[in-house]
């Protein structure tokens, strides 16, 4: 029988794939060819192996999300509970988070494996959560505890998210190989599952503070968060540790490259700089919501409820988005929703009447968050398959830097006299909120334009690769290229 063009293309481009995709092949063998999107036409899907990969990934998501849910719950409460110290603490967290992504996170992930790097990051997160317990129990050292814990937690966050992206990409590749389907289908599928679990647990952790506050004090609440963070970290021993697969060239890549892979990718791949706007839009919108809206607009007793609602919206939307084959419209919709987090405050700078306007703002934040946690990360896995750690390190770099800037701007954009957009904060200082609101909105618009350019470059790359493969096939059959 005449082989199909898909099979011929496979045999020319990836002759080793036949053995790697047999039903009884190991997952480590599958990882050696994780970026190939075609298989032999007569291979049968191995649904049992795919289900095993999925359940292991779900276990990772549950443990990861419990730990991170405690972290973001404390982050949301930082400004409302610690005031200006909380804002500086959050800025420190994101600065070290960003620095970790550029200098070290990719090295740790490549050298020790994705699972071990995730576990290390979760352990450092425990210190960040514990610093709230210490700051509440001993107010005299609150500032030292808060800033120190944030610095350590930020480093852990860099390890955590870089490694999670690498683990996600590997699991998606294995899942796709077992089901004999395009990797992009599995990236969307697993990203949706992860985001749903992650955001659902985040919602529960956020609700925990509001639910417990009626019965216990803040010291007990932060103690509960610390315990949950520690237990979830210990559970990581039950998650499968995929072998390191530095594309077979680990010995050829020096330590400097492994440490700076994120920066190298940003400088060398033009798509990356155009994708930065989407990460920055999420970072600025999140900082605006956490520092200004949570800290100055809402009473602290409502913070847990409304941020939980935002997480619920994000979780449900991320699951729905995982079934969308076209990622572009979803990412554009996410940027529009980030725009709507700040835009209502520009149009109506005074206090909102009723709960509906505030609820709509948190709903927009949730929808935007869903696109970031699922579709955007799946898109990064599709756009940068050859350098997974560097790609997800860039998400941290871009999002973390914008978040850090946002938290600092909250308390640095000062004004001299109270007016429509010169708002008095609870500590009596006057702040220019309009500049921050405009920054969020302008970044969201630029994010859409940047994504369209990156998508155009990616499309051109795929077309060039297809043409190159076609030339190889013609030469194989004695036809001049």
TITIBA-576791 format. One record per residue (C-alpha): x, y, z. Coordinates in pm, whole numbers, plus 50000, padded with zeros to 5 digits. Example, Ala and Ser with C-alpha at 12.3 -4.5 7.8 and 13.67 -1.06 7.14 Angstrom:
BEGIN
512304955050780
513674989450714
***
This chain:
BEGIN
500005000050000
501135035249920
501975052650250
500065084250330
501875117550319
501595120450699
503405087050737
506015095450475
506695128750645
507135110950975
509535085250834
511705112450684
511635137650970
511585114751273
512675079251188
512945070051553
509265076351625
508105041651528
509725025851832
508905054952061
505185052451996
504595015152037
501815007952290
504264993252541
506825021352516
507845037752839
507045073752921
510735082152924
510975069652566
507965090252473
509625121152615
512495117352371
510105127152091
507645149052274
507345175852008
506315154051713
502715158051604
502185127251387
502435089651435
502125058551226
498595056651086
498045020551196
499015026151561
496195021751812
495615046552098
496595034352444
493775049352651
494815031952973
498285047052961
496825081152875
494475078653174
497405069953401
499245100853279
496155121853339
495565109053695
499195115653788
498895150853649
495665156253844
497415145354165
500145170754096
497495197354032
495695189854362
498845192254575
500275221754385
496975240554405
496525235354778
499975249654844
499585278454603
496035285354722
497395292655068
499995315754917
497655336754704
495135338754989
497815354455206
498885376554916
495335390054881
495235397655252
498705413355267
497695449555212
494455447955410
496145431055710
499645446455702
498985479855529
501965495755357
504225467855485
501985443655296
502365463154972
506165463855003
506085427155096
504125418754780
506505439554571
509465420754720
507765387554648
507345395854281
510805410854241
512535379454372
510035358554175
511115376453858
514805374653942
514515337554015
512995331453672
515855349353495
518695336653713
518345301453842
514875286353797
515595270953457
518865256453589
517165240553891
514435225753671
516845211953411
519265197553668
516925182753928
513825174953725
510475192153712
508825173954003
511715179854243
511905216454145
508175220054208
508545204054551
511435227454636
509375257554530
506435245954739
508725242355040
509935278255001
506315289454964
505675274755309
508125300155450
506225328655282
502905316855426
504515311655765
505775347555770
502165359655804
501815337856111
505005352356260
504105388356169
500695384456333
502025367156644
504965390956699
504065425856566
507445440256669
509195420256397
506335421356147
508285440955886
511385419055903
509345387055894
507155399155608
509985411055382
512235381155454
509445356255395
508495373855073
512065372654942
512345335355006
508835328554877
509545347654557
512555325654482
510375295254543
507705309054311
510245311454030
511245275054077
507625264254117
506135279653804
509075272753573
509035236253676
505245233953656
505375245953298
508035220153213
506105192153386
502905202753210
504585202452868
506065167952930
502785153653057
500945168452758
503445152752517
503105118652683
499305121152689
499235130552320
501555101952223
499425076252405
496265088652233
497965093351893
496855129451867
498405163551807
500235176852112
498315209752095
495095190552170
496595176352488
498085209552597
494615225352584
493055195352759
495535192853046
495785230653083
492025231953134
492125204553398
495005220753581
493485255453577
490115242553698
491635223753994
494065251754068
491425278954070
488835257754253
491245251254539
492285287554535
488635297154576
488265273354872
491425286855035
490225322554990
486815314155136
488525298155433
489555331455582
486035345755561
484495313755698
486885310155991
486945346856087
483595343456264
485055317356499
488815323156531
491315351556507
493765359456227
496585341356404
494665308556385
493745314656021
497375319555918
498305288556121
495815268055919
497225281555593
500745272355704
499755236655795
497965230955463
500985244255271
503365220655455
501165189555418
500645195155045
504395198454996
505005165255171
502495148754937
504715155554635
506615123154702
503645104654547
503885123454215
505815106853932
509175122653858
509685123553481
513305119553369
515205150553271
515185153552892
517235183452796
516715173952431
519665150752453
522165179152475
522435185252846
526195180552840
526515205352553
524695232952737
526785251152991
525615262453331
525335298353211
522855288752940
520765267753179
520675296053431
519735322553175
517595302152932
514585325052985
516545356452899
518195339052602
514805329352458
513455364452510
516355379452317
516605353552039
512985344351959
510975374251827
507645358251922
508475360552290
508685398352314
505285401652146
503715377252394
504955398452686
501915421352679
499505393752781
501625385253085
502065421953173
498325428553146
497635401053397
500395413653627
499235449853630
495545440753662
496265416653947
498395442054133
495715468654088
493025445354220
495035431754514
496665464054630
494105491154552
490695474454528
491265448254799
493265471755017
491435504954982
488015500154820
486775469155005
486515461655374
488835432855464
485915410555566
484675410355204
488035403855042
487865366155086
484355363554941
484955384754632
488365370254550
486825335654592
484115345454344
486805356454100
488555322954141
485265304454088
484645323253763
488215316453652
487945279353732
484695273453548
485745294253249
489115276953221
487415243053196
485155256052920
488085272352739
490045239752736
487635226552473
488155256052241
490405246651950
491045283051856
493165299052126
493485333651969
489955346652035
490195333752394
493425352952460
491995384752309
488895381152528
491185377452829
492985410052750
489635427852715
488615415353059
491875427653212
491055461353056
487675460653232
489265455753574
490505491753579
488335509653322
485225512853547
487295532753798
488295557153522
484695562453413
483325563253768
486095573254012
483765577854308
482445550554541
480255524554369
476675520554484
475645484854550
477515452454499
476835447354125
479585470153984
482215455254216
480985420154133
481355427353761
484945439053816
485845407054000
484065386853731
486195403653463
489285395853668
488195359453686
487625356053312
490985372153239
492655349753493
491165318953326
492795327752996
496155332953169
496115300653368
494925278053086
494915291052729
497975313652753
500145286652907
498945261352651
499865286352380
503365290452525
503785252652516
502745252752149
504825282952045
508075273352222
508235234952232
512035232452212
512745253052526
509975245752775
511785258153084
512845290352915
509355296452781
507625292853116
510445311853280
509465340853055
505905339553182
507325344553529
509725371553413
507075391853233
504225386553477
506395389353786
508115421353679
504845438553590
503275427153918
506225439954119
506045473653942
502315474654004
502595468754378
505295495154411
503305520554207
500345516454440
502235534554713
504625555554504
502165574254279
501515602654522
499615635254481
499395667254685
495705676154716
492595654754732
490555654254408
488585630954182
491595609154101
493745618554400
492395594054656
493075593255028
494155558655142
493315544355482
496685554655623
495915591155539
498275594555240
497105607854901
497645586954588
497205592454214
495095562454107
494415574653751
497965567653632
497785531653751
494335526853594
495555540253259
498605517553277
496365486853313
494105497053023
496895506952782
498815474852854
495705454152778
495315470952438
498995466052354
498695429652463
496135422852191
498295439051923
501375420352043
499595386852042
498375391951685
501955398351576
503265367651762
500535346051608
501515358551264
505165349351325
504195314851452
502025308551146
504915318350920
507245294751108
504875265551062
504475272750693
508255274050648
508655241050835
506005224850615
507775236850301
511085223450433
509565189350503
508035189150155
511475195050000
512865165550195
510075142850068
510655153349708
514375145949736
513655111849887
511665102349576
514285115249332
512575148249258
514705179649257
513865204449530
***
